[in-house]
Amino acid sequence: MEKADHGGNQHLGHQIERTTYDKIMRAWENSMELTRDFEVYAKQISDNEKAARMFRAFAEDEGHHASRLREMLHQYQDGGNMDGRQ
């Protein structure tokens, strides 16, 4: 596990432990937010079709990332094999 100190409390022994699950959860949350942002940008842009198409494509790509991260979160919750081997 990686230990990260957020707030300068290392000298007090108050370290935050971030597990792999925590990192995947944060990445999923970030990916979902980016997906929503890109979708909104694509809908809001009316003066540049190329930029709107780009953001639509980014939203789709990021949605795929979010989906893969979500699948891995479910595998963790279900106690499944996390190394990708059958």
N, C-alpha and C positions, 0 to 999 in steps of 0.2 A: 504494500500500500504506500502511496505517496503521501507525505505529510506536508501540508502547506500552512504557513502562519499568515493569517489575515488580520492585521491590526497590531503588529509589533509585540505580541504577547509571548514570544518564544521563551524569553527569560523566565516567565511565570509557569512554563510547562503547559500552556493552553494551546496545543496545536490541533488544528482541524485535520482529520484524516479524510482524504478523498479516495474512495474506492473506484474501481473500474466502472461499477454500476453507476456511481455518482457522475462520473465523466460522461458516460453514455446518456444518462438522463439530461444533463446540462446541454450536451450536443443536440439531443432531440428537441429540447425546448427552444434552443437557438435556431435550429433548422425550421421548426414550425413558424417561428416569428419571421424569419426571412421569407418563407413561402408566402405568408400573408402580406408582408411588405411589398414583395415583387408583384403579387396579384393586384394590389392597390395601385402601385405605380403604373402598371400596364393599363388599368382602367382609367386612370387620371390623365394620362398623356394623350393629348389629342392633336398636338402640333408636330409630332414626329413619329410616324408609323414604324420606322425602323427601330427606334428606342422602345416603343410599346411592344413590338414583337420580341425584342431582346428580353424585356422584363417578363413577358409571358413564358418564354423559353426558360429563363432562370427560375421562375416559380415552379414550372414543371420539374426541372432537374432537382431543385431543392426539395420538392415534394417526394421525389424518389429517395433522396437521402433520409428524409424524415421517416419514411416508411420502413426503410432498412433498420434505422436506429430503433424504431418502435418494436419491430420484430425481435431485435436483440434484447430489448427490455423485457418483453414477454417471455423470452427464453430464460432470462435470469429469474424472473418471478416463478416460472414453472420448474426451476431447478434443472433445466436442460443442459446439454453439452455445449459449452461456449467456445470451444476451439475450432469449430467448423468441421470436425471429423465425425463421421457416422459411427 
